[in-house]
């Protein structure tokens, strides 16, 4: 069965907390989208210190869509954060950032934007806990899924059979099925899950694509 992680794309921490409560009974992980306008055109909730007040049994992965990761990774090495995903394009030395996060005993993922060559991830497939192919431009929720990431997933899977591949952006039953067929292990979804009348059913449907 495929792992499904609900994604929270929120304007405020109150919205983050309310959405987490909606998925707590049905998920092990939750995915927090972080954007402060440095790597994206928009901003989302991005105040790391708020997490000190968060109470949830869920494991938390933060998707850092922010620039200057060579230094700013430190802001997110927090007790409540279990996995940090950063963009290879947002660091001068992505391997340095990966190693530093691992030194802090956190899981780490390395992501790429839709236009970035899949080979940008190749050196991280064995070192990172996961690699992420983003199927939309970083930032805004509700964008259309870019099919070019399917070839990226296929190439990564063929070159690195044991890699954990997370697909994120525009994920629904149709696109999720295509990602899984291409080789993805994890599906991250926001609109399909939170826009559903039955969140539990939406998550289960994705798990069984």
matplotlib code that plots the C-alpha trace (Angstrom):
import matplotlib.pyplot as plt

x = [0.0, 1.2, 2.0, -0.2, 0.7, -1.8, -0.3, -1.2, -0.9, -2.0, -2.0, -1.9, -0.8, -4.5, -5.3, -2.3, -3.6, -7.2, -6.2, -3.9, -6.9, -8.9, -6.4, -5.1, -7.4, -6.4, -2.7, 0.7, 2.4, 1.5, 3.3, 3.6, 4.3, 6.6, 6.9, 8.2, 8.4, 12.2, 11.9, 8.3, 6.1, 3.7, 3.9, 2.4, 2.7, 6.4, 7.0, 9.0, 8.7, 4.9, 5.6, 6.7, 3.0, 1.8, 0.2, -0.4, 0.5, 1.3, 4.9, 5.7, 7.6, 8.2, 8.6, 10.9, 10.2, 12.6, 16.0, 19.4, 19.1, 22.8, 22.1, 18.3, 18.0, 18.9, 15.6, 13.7, 15.7, 13.0, 11.8, 8.4, 9.9, 10.7, 11.7, 13.0, 12.6, 14.5, 15.1, 18.3, 17.9, 17.7, 21.2, 24.6, 25.8, 22.9, 25.1, 26.3, 22.7, 21.8, 24.7, 24.0, 20.3, 21.3, 23.8, 20.8, 19.2, 16.4, 15.2, 15.9, 14.5, 15.8, 13.3, 13.4, 11.0, 9.2, 11.7, 14.8, 16.6, 16.1, 19.9, 20.0, 18.7, 20.8, 23.6, 21.1, 19.1, 21.2, 22.0, 18.6, 15.7, 13.7, 13.8, 10.8, 9.6, 7.4, 4.8, 3.8, 5.7, 6.6, 4.0, 0.4, -2.0, -4.4, -2.0, -2.3, -0.1, 2.9, 3.2, 6.9, 7.6, 6.5, 9.6, 11.7, 10.2, 10.8, 14.5, 15.1, 13.4, 15.3, 18.6, 18.0, 15.6, 15.8, 15.2, 12.1, 10.4, 7.8, 5.5, 3.9, 1.7, -1.6, -2.0, -5.5, -6.6, -5.7, -2.3, -1.5, -2.0, 0.4, 3.0, 2.8, 3.0, 6.1, 7.7, 6.7, 6.4, 4.8, 1.9, 1.5, -1.9, -3.6, -6.6, -7.8, -7.8, -9.0, -11.5, -13.2, -16.4, -14.9, -11.3, -10.8, -12.2, -10.0, -6.9, -7.8, -8.6, -5.1, -3.5, -5.1, -4.4]
y = [0.0, 3.5, 5.9, 9.1, 12.3, 15.1, 18.5, 21.7, 24.9, 27.6, 31.3, 31.2, 28.9, 28.7, 27.2, 24.8, 23.5, 23.2, 21.2, 18.9, 18.1, 17.0, 14.4, 13.2, 10.1, 9.0, 9.6, 8.9, 12.0, 15.5, 17.7, 21.4, 23.7, 26.6, 29.7, 33.1, 34.7, 34.1, 31.0, 31.4, 34.2, 33.8, 33.5, 30.9, 30.4, 30.2, 31.0, 28.1, 29.2, 28.6, 24.8, 24.9, 25.2, 22.5, 19.4, 16.5, 12.8, 13.0, 13.0, 16.3, 16.9, 20.5, 21.3, 24.3, 26.3, 29.0, 30.3, 30.4, 26.9, 26.8, 28.7, 28.7, 24.9, 25.6, 27.5, 24.3, 21.7, 21.7, 19.0, 18.9, 18.4, 14.9, 15.4, 18.4, 18.6, 21.3, 22.2, 21.4, 24.7, 26.7, 25.7, 26.5, 23.2, 20.8, 18.0, 20.3, 21.0, 17.4, 16.3, 19.1, 18.1, 14.4, 15.4, 16.8, 13.4, 14.5, 12.7, 14.7, 14.9, 16.7, 18.2, 19.6, 21.9, 20.7, 22.3, 20.9, 17.9, 14.7, 14.2, 17.0, 14.4, 11.5, 12.0, 12.2, 9.0, 6.9, 9.5, 11.2, 9.6, 10.5, 12.5, 14.6, 15.5, 18.5, 18.5, 22.2, 25.4, 25.9, 27.9, 28.1, 25.2, 24.1, 24.2, 21.7, 18.6, 18.8, 15.4, 15.8, 14.7, 11.2, 10.7, 12.1, 9.5, 6.7, 7.7, 7.8, 4.5, 2.8, 4.2, 3.8, 0.9, 1.4, 5.1, 6.5, 8.8, 11.3, 12.9, 16.3, 18.8, 18.3, 14.8, 13.2, 9.7, 10.0, 11.7, 9.7, 6.5, 7.7, 8.6, 5.2, 3.4, 5.5, 4.4, 6.8, 5.4, 8.4, 10.7, 14.1, 15.7, 18.9, 19.9, 16.4, 15.5, 18.7, 19.5, 16.1, 15.6, 12.6, 13.0, 9.4, 8.0, 10.4, 9.3, 5.6, 6.0, 7.5, 4.6, 2.1, 3.7]
z = [0.0, -0.9, 1.9, 1.7, 3.6, 3.8, 2.9, 4.7, 2.6, 5.1, 5.6, 9.4, 12.2, 13.4, 9.9, 10.2, 13.6, 12.5, 9.4, 11.4, 13.6, 10.6, 9.5, 12.9, 13.0, 9.5, 9.0, 10.5, 9.0, 8.1, 5.5, 6.2, 3.2, 4.2, 2.0, 2.9, -0.6, -1.1, -3.2, -4.1, -5.4, -2.6, 1.2, 3.5, 7.2, 7.9, 11.6, 12.9, 16.6, 16.4, 16.4, 20.0, 20.9, 18.6, 20.1, 17.8, 17.7, 14.0, 12.7, 11.0, 7.8, 6.8, 3.1, 3.1, -0.1, 1.1, -0.2, 1.5, 2.9, 3.6, 6.8, 7.3, 7.8, 11.4, 12.0, 11.5, 13.5, 16.2, 18.6, 16.9, 13.4, 12.3, 8.7, 6.8, 3.0, 1.3, -2.4, -4.1, -6.0, -2.8, -1.4, -2.7, -1.2, -0.9, 0.4, 3.2, 4.2, 4.1, 6.3, 8.8, 9.2, 9.6, 12.3, 14.2, 14.0, 11.7, 8.6, 5.5, 2.0, -1.1, -3.6, -7.1, -9.0, -12.1, -14.5, -12.8, -14.3, -12.3, -12.3, -9.7, -7.2, -8.3, -5.8, -2.9, -3.7, -1.4, 1.2, 1.8, 3.5, 0.5, -2.7, -3.8, -7.3, -7.1, -9.9, -9.5, -9.1, -5.4, -3.5, -4.5, -3.9, -6.6, -9.6, -12.4, -12.3, -14.6, -16.3, -17.0, -13.5, -14.4, -16.5, -13.7, -11.3, -13.8, -14.3, -10.6, -10.0, -12.8, -11.6, -7.8, -7.2, -3.4, -3.3, -1.5, -3.9, -2.8, -5.4, -4.4, -6.1, -8.0, -6.6, -7.0, -7.9, -11.5, -11.1, -8.0, -9.9, -12.6, -10.0, -8.4, -11.7, -12.5, -9.2, -6.4, -2.8, -1.2, -2.3, -0.8, -1.4, -0.2, -2.3, -3.1, 0.7, 2.2, -0.6, -0.1, 1.8, 3.4, 4.4, 5.6, 2.3, 0.2, 2.0, 1.7, -2.0, -2.6, -0.6, -2.9, -6.3]

ax = plt.figure().add_subplot(projection="3d")
ax.plot(x, y, z, "-o")
ax.set_aspect("equal")
plt.show()
